[in-house]
Amino acid sequence: MKSDCIQTTTCQERKKDPIEMFHSGQLVKVCAPMVRYSKLAFRTLVRKYSCDLCYTPMIVAADFVRSIKARDSEFTTNQGDCPLIVQFAANDARLLSDAARIVCPYANGIDINCGCPQRWAMAEGYGACLINKPELVRDMVKQVRNQVENPRFSVSIKIRIHDDLTRTVDFCRKAEATGVSWITVHGRTVEERHQPVHYEAIKIIKDNVSIPVIANGDIRSLKEAENVWHITGTDGVMVARGLLANPAMFAGYEETPLKCVSDWVDIALELGTPYICFHQHLMYMMEKITSRQEKRVFNALSSTSAVLDYLRDHYGI
């Protein structure tokens, strides 16, 4: 955790409580955990454009607890970075609770990744394999509850669905009984990648639990977010790639406005964002507003100064 964290307000002082947001009756707009991408600079940007709640990238709890270097590289925050959920990959209740205690003063809650379908994560006992291990999830949630004194500190989970949806409903009911604060449902199975999202499955899960549910999967605009919200009856929607392509989408923009590009440059430079990440975000943001020839030139740029010169010369930024 870098120096930005030192002056941050403690969780108890943070004004926006995610649980209260979910019970407001309004659509809660959520930035998904995205490896390499949903870091402090990007979270700061999307918050400027009507994003209500942000997640960190997935952090491996064991590395986070054991290594100061991992903490410094994986988790940076500041006073304006709230409400904030820190997502962990974990398969051990004690290590997860230790990680939760470390981040508790700087975040509103933690999320247990029970949805990552990548082979390496499943092989380590992380991610989507946990939807078949309700007892382990129960132990992890209970251990965090026992170790973190703040009763408002949330413990949520993000899942994928089973081929047999009755198993997912049963898993979610058990999670609710364990004390999970809310559940984010990516409406695909572990094997599915680009197939259509099963929004009807998310609705069935929502109908079978009393805690808040967030819908996730293939949402590319505010209009689509509102549509999924109505179809599923959920309490919020979570967006990943749609926000990468257009960080202003929750504010109603159909494509990334130049003001948003300019804001990204200012925020990224102020926070010392590494060049590769700085450039990659711009490539995503400008995908729809640049020609094929412009993309070839822009994507080949290799320094911050070259990018700044290009944006100034072509867009007046």
C-alpha positions in Angstrom: 0.0 0.0 0.0 1.6 3.2 -1.2 1.9 6.5 0.5 -1.4 7.7 -1.0 -3.0 5.4 1.6 -1.5 6.9 4.6 -3.7 10.0 4.7 -6.9 8.3 3.6 -9.9 8.4 5.8 -10.8 5.3 7.8 -13.7 3.3 6.6 -16.0 4.4 9.5 -15.7 8.0 8.3 -16.6 7.3 4.7 -20.0 8.8 4.0 -21.2 6.5 1.2 -22.1 3.0 2.5 -22.6 0.5 -0.3 -25.3 -1.3 1.6 -27.3 1.9 1.9 -26.8 2.5 -1.8 -28.2 -0.9 -2.7 -31.4 -0.2 -0.6 -32.0 3.2 -2.2 -34.1 1.9 -5.0 -31.8 3.6 -7.5 -29.6 1.8 -10.0 -26.1 1.4 -8.4 -23.5 1.6 -11.1 -20.4 -0.5 -10.4 -16.9 -0.7 -11.9 -15.8 -4.3 -12.0 -12.5 -5.7 -10.7 -10.2 -5.8 -13.7 -6.6 -7.2 -13.5 -4.2 -4.4 -14.4 -6.9 -1.9 -15.1 -9.2 -1.1 -12.2 -6.4 0.6 -10.3 -6.6 4.0 -8.5 -6.1 6.2 -11.6 -8.9 4.5 -13.5 -11.2 4.4 -10.5 -10.7 8.1 -10.1 -11.7 8.7 -13.7 -14.9 6.6 -13.7 -16.0 8.2 -10.4 -16.0 11.6 -12.2 -18.5 10.1 -14.7 -21.3 8.8 -12.4 -19.8 5.5 -11.2 -21.1 4.8 -7.7 -18.9 1.9 -6.5 -15.4 0.6 -7.6 -13.6 -2.6 -7.1 -9.8 -3.1 -7.1 -8.3 -5.6 -9.4 -8.2 -9.1 -8.0 -5.4 -9.5 -5.4 -4.1 -12.9 -4.3 -4.6 -12.8 -0.5 -1.7 -15.0 0.3 0.8 -12.8 -1.5 -0.7 -9.7 -0.1 -0.4 -10.9 3.5 3.1 -12.3 3.1 4.8 -9.6 1.0 5.1 -5.9 1.7 6.2 -5.5 -2.0 3.0 -7.1 -3.1 1.0 -4.8 -0.9 2.8 -1.7 -2.3 2.3 -2.8 -5.9 -1.3 -4.2 -5.7 -3.2 -1.7 -3.5 -3.0 2.1 -3.6 -5.9 4.4 -2.6 -6.5 7.9 -1.5 -9.1 10.0 0.3 -11.4 10.4 -2.7 -11.3 6.7 -3.6 -14.6 5.6 -2.0 -16.7 3.7 -1.7 -14.2 1.0 -2.4 -14.2 -2.8 -2.4 -11.0 -4.8 -2.4 -11.3 -8.1 -4.3 -9.2 -11.0 -3.1 -8.5 -14.4 -4.6 -8.3 -16.8 -1.6 -8.7 -20.4 -0.6 -7.7 -20.1 3.1 -9.9 -18.5 5.7 -7.0 -17.3 7.9 -5.1 -15.7 5.1 -8.2 -13.9 3.8 -9.1 -12.6 7.2 -5.5 -11.3 7.7 -5.7 -9.5 4.3 -9.1 -8.1 5.2 -7.7 -6.7 8.5 -4.9 -5.0 6.6 -7.3 -3.2 4.1 -10.1 -2.5 6.6 -9.1 1.1 7.5 -8.9 2.0 3.8 -11.9 0.3 2.2 -15.6 -0.3 2.7 -15.3 -4.0 2.3 -13.8 -7.0 0.6 -15.1 -9.3 -2.1 -14.2 -13.0 -2.5 -13.6 -13.9 -6.2 -15.7 -17.0 -6.8 -16.0 -16.4 -10.6 -12.6 -16.2 -12.3 -12.6 -19.0 -14.9 -8.9 -18.8 -15.8 -7.1 -22.1 -15.5 -4.3 -20.9 -13.2 -6.8 -19.5 -10.7 -8.9 -22.7 -10.7 -5.7 -24.8 -10.3 -4.7 -22.8 -7.2 -8.2 -23.3 -5.7 -9.3 -19.7 -6.4 -12.0 -18.2 -8.5 -14.9 -20.1 -10.0 -14.0 -23.5 -8.4 -15.3 -21.9 -5.1 -18.9 -22.1 -6.3 -18.6 -25.8 -5.7 -17.1 -25.3 -2.2 -19.8 -23.6 -0.1 -18.3 -24.8 3.2 -14.9 -23.1 2.4 -16.7 -19.9 1.4 -18.7 -20.1 4.6 -15.5 -20.5 6.7 -13.8 -17.6 4.9 -16.8 -15.2 5.4 -17.1 -16.2 9.1 -13.4 -15.7 9.7 -13.4 -12.2 8.2 -16.5 -11.3 10.2 -14.7 -12.5 13.4 -11.5 -10.7 12.7 -12.8 -7.3 11.4 -14.4 -5.3 14.2 -16.2 -2.8 12.0 -19.8 -4.1 11.6 -20.3 -2.0 8.5 -17.4 -3.6 6.7 -18.9 -5.7 3.9 -18.0 -9.2 2.8 -19.4 -9.9 -0.7 -18.8 -12.6 -3.4 -18.7 -12.5 -7.2 -19.7 -15.7 -8.9 -20.5 -17.4 -12.2 -23.4 -19.8 -12.6 -23.6 -23.6 -12.8 -25.0 -25.5 -15.8 -27.7 -26.6 -13.3 -29.0 -23.3 -11.9 -30.6 -25.0 -8.9 -27.0 -25.5 -7.6 -26.3 -21.8 -8.0 -29.4 -20.9 -6.1 -28.5 -23.3 -3.3 -25.0 -21.9 -3.2 -26.3 -18.3 -3.0 -28.8 -19.2 -0.2 -26.0 -20.8 1.8 -23.9 -17.7 1.2 -26.7 -15.4 2.4 -27.1 -17.6 5.5 -23.4 -17.3 6.2 -23.6 -13.5 6.3 -22.5 -12.4 2.8 -23.4 -8.7 2.3 -24.3 -9.0 -1.4 -23.6 -11.2 -4.5 -22.5 -10.2 -7.9 -23.5 -12.7 -10.6 -21.8 -12.9 -13.9 -24.5 -14.6 -16.0 -22.3 -17.2 -17.7 -21.0 -20.7 -16.7 -17.3 -21.3 -16.2 -17.0 -22.7 -19.7 -18.7 -19.9 -21.4 -16.7 -16.9 -22.7 -18.5 -14.9 -25.4 -21.9 -16.7 -25.4 -24.9 -14.6 -24.6 -25.3 -13.7 -20.9 -28.1 -15.6 -19.1 -29.9 -12.6 -17.6 -32.9 -14.8 -16.7 -30.6 -16.8 -14.5 -29.6 -13.7 -12.6 -33.2 -12.8 -12.1 -34.0 -16.3 -10.7 -31.1 -15.9 -8.2 -32.3 -12.4 -7.2 -35.8 -13.8 -6.6 -34.4 -16.5 -4.3 -32.3 -14.4 -1.9 -33.0 -11.4 0.3 -29.6 -9.7 0.1 -28.6 -7.3 -2.8 -27.6 -8.8 -6.1 -25.5 -7.1 -8.8 -25.9 -8.2 -12.4 -22.7 -8.5 -14.6 -22.0 -9.4 -18.2 -21.8 -7.7 -21.6 -23.1 -4.2 -20.6 -21.8 -1.6 -23.0 -23.9 1.5 -22.4 -26.1 3.3 -19.7 -29.2 2.3 -21.7 -28.1 -1.4 -21.6 -27.3 -1.1 -17.9 -30.8 0.2 -17.2 -32.4 -2.5 -19.3 -30.5 -5.3 -17.5 -31.4 -3.7 -14.2 -35.1 -3.8 -15.1 -35.0 -7.3 -16.6 -33.2 -8.9 -13.7 -34.7 -6.9 -10.8 -31.2 -6.6 -9.3 -29.9 -3.8 -7.1 -27.0 -2.7 -9.4 -25.0 -3.5 -12.5 -21.3 -4.1 -12.8 -19.4 -3.3 -15.9 -15.9 -4.2 -17.1 -15.0 -3.9 -20.8 -17.7 -1.4 -21.4 -16.1 1.0 -19.0 -12.6 0.3 -20.5 -13.9 1.4 -23.9 -15.9 4.3 -22.5 -15.2 5.4 -18.9 -18.0 8.0 -19.3 -20.7 5.4 -20.1 -22.4 5.6 -16.7 -22.9 9.4 -17.3 -24.8 8.6 -20.5 -22.1 9.1 -23.2 -22.4 6.7 -26.1 -18.6 7.0 -26.8 -15.7 8.4 -24.9 -15.9 12.2 -24.9 -12.6 14.1 -25.5 -13.1 15.7 -22.0 -12.8 12.2 -20.6 -9.6 11.5 -22.5 -8.2 14.8 -21.2 -9.3 13.9 -17.6 -7.5 10.6 -18.0 -4.3 12.2 -19.0 -4.4 14.6 -16.1 -5.2 11.9 -13.5 -2.7 9.4 -14.9 0.1 11.9 -14.9 -0.8 13.2 -11.4 -0.8 9.7 -9.9 2.3 8.5 -11.8 0.6 5.8 -13.8 3.2 3.6 -15.7 3.4 4.3 -19.4 2.1 0.9 -20.6 -1.0 1.2 -18.5 -1.5 4.9 -19.4 -1.2 4.1 -23.1 -3.3 0.9 -23.0 -6.3 2.7 -21.4 -6.1 5.4 -24.1 -6.1 2.7 -26.8 -9.3 1.3 -25.4 -10.9 4.7 -24.9 -10.1 5.9 -28.4 -11.1 2.7 -30.2 -14.4 4.1 -31.5 -13.3 7.6 -32.2 -10.2 7.0 -34.3 -9.7 5.7 -37.9 -7.8 2.5 -38.7 -4.8 4.6 -39.8 -4.9 6.7 -36.7 -5.0 3.6 -34.5 -1.9 2.2 -36.3 0.0 5.4 -35.6 -1.3 5.9 -32.0 -0.9 2.3 -30.9 2.8 2.3 -32.0 3.7 5.3 -29.8 6.3 4.3 -27.2 6.6 7.2 -24.7 4.4 9.5 -22.6 5.8 12.5 -24.4 4.9 11.1 -27.8 1.4 10.4 -26.7 1.0 13.9 -25.3 2.3 15.4 -28.5 -0.1 13.2 -30.5 -3.2 14.2 -28.4 -2.2 17.9 -28.6 -1.7 17.9 -32.3 -4.7 15.8 -33.3 -7.3 16.6 -30.6 -6.2 19.8 -29.0 -5.7 18.0 -25.7 
